[in-house]
Amino acid sequence: MPEPISTPIRVAVVGHTNAGKTSLLRTLTRQVDFGEVADRPGTTRHAETIDLKVEGVPAVRFTDTPGLEDSVALQEYLSRLPGESRPERVRTFLQGPEARESFEQEAKVLRALLEQADAAMLVIDTREPVLPKYRAEIEILTWCAKPVMPVLNFVRAPNSRREEWQKVLLESNLHAQVEFDAVAPFVGAERRLYGDLATLLHGKRQQLSDIVEYLARESADRRRAACRVAASGLVDVAALRRQISAEDFSIELRRTEFVRTLHEDVGAHARRTVDELLQVFAFRRGDAEVARLPQMADRWEDDLFNSETLREAGKKLGLGAMIGAGVGAVADVAMAGLSLGAATTLGATIGGALSGGWKPLWRKLENRLNGVQELTVEDPVLLLLADHLLSLIGALEQRGHAAMEKLRLPAGQAGHVGEGLKEVVVALQPARGHPEWERGAKSRRSTDGDRQETLEHAARQLETVMPKYGSSFLFSASAGGRSLE
């Protein structure tokens, strides 16, 4: 276990206007409402602090500073001031009238770095050309005699000038550099950022190492929680069951409306699951959009003789799974083409032989004989939904908290992970025999423990498949648009 944190590491986040300073802090602290992010210059006008907390205790205290606006003129002014050292000249400037007038914004930045920080993160928009004003900014910041770590932002953009910036930074003796896209960070980028910061703050190495370990655990816990949320939504859909009379089912218009309503119910479960996933990753509700699932016409099945239902009935009678599987085979033959009379005979046989503990199935048989159809979604729909939810988790793991556009994912390609997703669907099969497992179902849940067991099994299968999604998903969000404050 890491040692308790006594004093937070103080870091000033500095850089030119609209380089992405506030965006970086939103992502590092997972606080989507911190500061103001806008597609216009000079959004941040005052220095604001925000903490990265480890186990509820502030571990890093960031100071978000305004953008440096007139660095060339300030550099010239500082060079004329008296003082034996550069930090002395900066202090002289901060005590003079120019710090309250012509260079008010720049003074806020230098005061935060000189008086309130152990180190600085210099955020650079790599899409910008290397202009003299940026070179002046770098030199001015080094005058404060505090460690400065450049953070190269928007490196995934097609017009990124990453190599040019790296060369300039090396020429300025800034060798510790880190790439971090505030809108679409690489997986593990924040841990590398703190690891690189440790090379500049020798006295804080252990504390930064503890932060890296904590972030790794937090990332694993977040993925585990996300897979459990997805599994819960999938259990809801697998357990979903709706009834329609045979008369209505025989009328195409009513049948079409019924299937549409069934589709909407599945969509409602999907949307709730997406909202819960956004909460796991500390995003706002509505930050992601559910892709429209494929039309469910021809994606339904009669659940009357679902094998899991029969198996559950057999267990209640103390006969194990064999009786369920055996009757299931007979039932499949009956479903294949027996007439109503033959089905009546089959129902009577089953009812007579197993009457005490097979009441749920007997009620289903009565429904069937009375002309009631019970419909549920097919396994391919579960496969598609699982694929979509895993894709969303992979996307959210690589989405920065400064992203301004709603995340939209296309419907997943069912089965593209092969056996992995099939195992997820297999893990969901027990829900077929328990309509009361659907959240919001009217019937009383008498088997919550069994639902939880199925949920956990499905979640473990999702975790097994998840790395194939997380490692392959790439964002294009950082490539477009203008830089953000």
N, C-alpha and C positions, 0 to 999 in steps of 0.2 A: 504494500500500500504506500502511496506517496506521502511525504511528510505534509503536515498542515501548512497552508499558505499563510504567511504572516503579513507581508506587504506586497501589493500587486506591482507588477512590472509596469512602468509608465512609458507609453509609446505615443509620440506625436505623429499623426498622419498628415503629410504635407505634399505639396505639389501644385502644378499649374491649375488654373480654373478648368473645370470639366474633365479632369483626368480620371475621375472615378473614385475619389476618396471616400465619400459617403457611401457609395455603392459597395466598396470594399468592406467597410465596417458593418454594413447591414448583413453581408454574407458571412463575415467572420464571427459575428455575434448572433446570427440567426434572428435578427430583429428587423422585420420588414417595415416597421413604422419609424425607425430612427431617422432623424434629420429630414431633409427634403431632397428628393431625387427628381431632377427635371432636365429636359433637353434644352437648357439655356445656360449662358455663362453666369458665374457669380451667384449660384444658388445658396451656398453656405456663406454667411456674412459674419458669424461669430464662432469662437472656439467652443465646442461642446464635447463633453466626456461621455463615454459609454464603456461598460465593463464586459469582459469575457469572464464568465463565472465557471468555476470548477467545483462541483459538489455544492453549489449554492454560494460559494465564497469568491469574491473578485480575485482573479488571477492576473489579468492584464487590464490596465486602465488606459484606454485609447483616448486621445484628444483629437477630434476632427477639426481641422483648421480651415480658414478661408483660402481661396486660391491666390497664389502670387500673381499680381497683375502687372507690375511695372518693374521687373527684376533688373533690366539693363540700367535704368536710371538709378535704382537703389544701389546697385553694385558700384556705380561711379561715385555716388554720394558717400558710401561707406569707405571707399578708398581714400577719400579726402579727410576723413575724421582722424583726430589724434588718438594715439594709443600704441603701446608697445606690441600688443598681440591682436589678432583678429577678434577673439571673443571680447576683448576690452572695447574695441571699436563698436561691436554690436551693442554692448551695454550702454555705451555713450549715446548711440543712436536711440535706444529705447527710452533714455531719460530726457531726450531733447524734444523740441516742438514738432519736428518733422514726423515723429512717430505718432503724433496725434492729428496730423494734417495730411500732407501729401502722400505719406506711406503708411496710412492707418492700417490697412489690411495686412500689409507685409509685416508690420510691427506685431500684430496678433500672432502671426505664424512664428516669428523669431522668439517672441516672449514665451510661447508655449514650449518651444524646443529647448530654449536656454534654461528656463526656470522650472518647467513642469514635466520634463521627460528624461528617461534614461537613454532613449534612442529614438530615431525617426525612421518611419517608412516613407520613402519618396515614391509616390504613385505616378507612373508615367504612362500616358496613352501612346502606345507604340504605333498607332496609325498616323500620328502627327510627324511631320518632318523635323529633323533636328535643327532648330533655329537658334540664333544667338541668345534670345531671351531664355531658352531652356538651359543653355550652357551657363548663363549668368545665375539662374536659380540654383543649379547644382553647386556652383562655387560659393554662393552666399550661405547656403545651408551648411557647408563644411566649415564655415567661419565660426559656427557655434561650438565646435570641438566636441560634438556628440556623435556617436556611431550612426551612420546613415545607411539603411538598406534599401536599395531600389526595388520596387515592385513593378514588374513589367505587365501592364494591363492590356487587354484586348489582343493578346498574341495570336488568337485563332482567326482574327479578321484577315480576309484575303489581301488587304492593303497594309498589313502590319509591316513596319520597318524595324523589326526586332534586332536584326544584325547590326544596323546602323547605331541603334541605341546602345547595344551591348559594347560596341567599340568606343563610343563616347564615354560611357561609364568607366570602362577600364582605363581610359586616358585620364580620368579624374580620380584614379585610385580607389574606385568603388568596385571592389572585386566580388563581394558577396551580393549576388543578385538572385532574385526569385521571380518566376513567372506565375502569375495568378490572375485569371480572368474573373473579374468580379461578377459578371453576368452568368457565365458558364464555366465555373472552376473545374479543373481536372480533379478526378477522384484522388483524395489524399493530398491535394495541393496545400491545404491549410496546415497540415502536419509538417510538410516540408518547409513551409514558411517559418514556423516557430523553430524548427531544427536549424535552419540557416541563421535565424536571429541569434541563436545560442553561440554561434561562432564570433559574434560581435560583442556579446555580453557575457564574458567569462564568469563573472560572479553570479550570474543567474542561470547557469547551464542546467543545474539539477532541477530548478523550478520549471524551466522550459521543457526539459525532458519529461517531467511529470505531466505537463500540459499535453504534450504529444501523446503520451500513453493514455491519458484520459480521453482525448479526442478519438483515438483508435477504438477504445471501448465504447464510447458513445456512438460512433458510426456503426459498429456491429450491433449494438442494442437497437439502434434506430431501424436498421434493416430487418432485424428479427421482429420488431414491433410492426413494421410495415407488412411483413409476410403474414403475420397473425391477423391484421386487419383485412388483408386481401382474402385470406382463408375464410374469415367470418362471412364476408360478402358472398363468397362462392358457396358456402354452406346454405345461406339463405336461398340462393337461386336453385341449388340442387334439391332443397326441400320444398320449394314452391310447387303448389298443386292447386288447380282450379277445376270446378265442376261446371258442366253444361249438359242440358237435357239432350237426349237423342233427337228429339224433334227439332230443337234449335240447331243442333249440329248438322242436321241434314239440309238446312237452308243455308245456301252459300253466303248470303249477305250477313246473317247472324254469326255464322262460323268465322267469317273474315273479321268481323268486329270483335269476336271473342279472342281470336288469335292476336289482334292488335292490342287489346287490353292486356293480354298475357305478356306481350312484348313490352308494354309500358311498365308493367310491374317489375320485369327484369331490369329495365332501364333505371327505375327508381332505386333498386338495390345497388346498381352500378354507380349511380350518382352519389348515393350515401357513402359508399365505400371510397370513392374518390375524395369526397369531403374529409373523411376520416384520415385518409393518407396525407392530404394536405396538412392536416393538424399535426400528424406525426412529424412532418418535416418543417413545421413552424411556418407554413405559408398561409395566406388568407383563403377563406372559402371563395371559390370562384376563380382562383388563379390558374386552374387547369380545367379543360373542357373534355367531357367524355365523348369520344368518337362514337358516332351512331353505329350501333351494332347491326350486323347484317339482318335483313328482314327475316322474321321467324316463320314466314309462311313455309309450310312443309318442314318446319323444325319443331315438331311436337311429337309426343308419343303417348299412347294410352298406358297409364301407370298401374292399371288394375293388377296385373300379375308381375310386378317388378320383383326380381329375384331376391332383392334384399328384404323386401317386405315379407316374403315367404320365409326367408331365413330367420328373420326376427321372430316371426310367429312360432317357428319350430323351436327356437331357444326358450320361448316362454313356456312351451309345453314340456321342456326338458328332453326334447328329442334331438337336440344339436342341429347342425347345419344340413345334415343329410336329407331330412324330410323336406326342408325348405327347397333344396336344390331339386329333389325328385319331383315334388309337386310343381315346381317352377317349370320343369321340362314338359310336364303334361299341360300346364297352362299355356306354354308357348305354342303347343300343337293346337290347343283350343283357340287361341288367338288367331292362328293361321287360317282357320276356315270353318270352325264348327258353327252350326246353326244355333239359333236361340234355344231350340229344344235341347240340343246336345249340351249347350252351356248350362242349361237348367239342371240337367242330370249331373254334370260335373260339380256344380255348386252344391247340389243336395248331398252328393257323396262326400265332398270335403266337409260340409257342415255337419253331417252325421258323425263322421270319424273324429273330427277335431273340435267339436262344439265347446267346450269350456274355456279354452285360452286363445281362441283365434277370432275374437270378436272384431278387432279392427278389419281383418280381411273379410270376415263374414259381412260386415256392413258394406264393404266395397263391392262384394258380390251382389248384395241386395241392391245397391245403387245401379250396378250394371244391368241386373234383371229388371229393374224398374225404369230402365232407359236413361241412366245418368252416366255421362262420360267424365272421367277424371283425367286431366291432361297436365303434363309437366314438360319442361324443356328437355331436349336431347343432350347427350354427352358432347356432341360437337359445339353446342352453344357454351357449355362450361369450358371447353378447350379454348374457344375464342376469347371468352371473358378473362380466363386466367392469363392468356397471352397478353391481352391488353393491360391488365393490372400490373403484370411484371414489367412491361415496357414503361408504364407510368412510373413505377418505383425507380427503375433505372434512370429515367429522365430527371426525376426529382432529386436523386442523389447527385446529379451534376448540374443542378440549377442554382444560380446565385439568388440571394434574397433581394437583389436590386433589379432583377429582371422586371421590365415594365409591361411586356406583352404577355397576354394569356398563353399558357402552354397548351398547344393543340397537338395531339398525336393521332396519326391515322390508325384505323382499325388494324390490329395485329394480324399477321399471317398465321393462321391456325396450324399448329403442328410443326412449325419451323425449327423447334428445338427437339423434335422427335419424341423419344421415350420419356423424357423428363416431364413433359406436360401430361402425357398419358398416365403417368404414375400419380400426378395430382388429381386427375379425374377419378382414378381408381380409389384414391384416398377419400374422395367425396361421396362414394356410393352409399355408405350407411345413412346419409341424409335422405336418400330416396324413400326410406321406410319411415321417416319421421316428419310429417308435414308440420308438426308443432315446433320444429326447430327453426322455422322461418321466423325471423324477428317481425313482430307485428301480427303473428297468427293468433286467431281467436282462441284456439284450444290451449289449455293449461299445459305448461311445460313440466312434464314429470320425469324427463330424462336429460336434464341440463348437464349432468356429469358426462353422459355419453356424447352429447353434442360437443362439449369441450374437448373430449378425447379425439373425436373426429376432426375438430378444428385444428388441434395441435398437430395431428398426423399430417393433415393437408399443408399446414404452415411449414413443417419440416421439409416436405417435398418441394414446396415453393422455394425455400432457402437453398435447397440443393441445386435447383435450376437457375436461381437468380444471378449467379456470377456470369452466365452466358449473356445476360441482358445488360448488366452493369458495365461489362468490359467493352461492349460493342456500340453502346448508344453515344452518339456525338451530337452536340448542339450546333445550330447555325445562328443562334440568337445573337452571339457576340460579333458576328461578321457584319451585320447591317446596322443602320442607324448611326446617329451621331453619339459622341462621347457624352458621358453622364457625370454630373458633379459627384 
